[in-house]
């Protein structure tokens, strides 16, 4: 493939966001719960199609993977 045939990063991000939005709408229509991560409270929720949230758990680690690896070395 030539370099001119590649799609831009912006186009990839736009397509991914659209795919995620479609998948979430599909799960809501099929009445299947989804798992949501709240970055502010660092809590994981199971969200039902009617909007109710059930807390599933908390974030276990506070660091990024790369930060944990450098501490071990």
Beta strands, then each sheet from edge to edge (+ up, - down):
strand 1: 34-38
strand 2: 43-47
strand 3: 53-58
sheet 1: 1+ 2- 3+
end
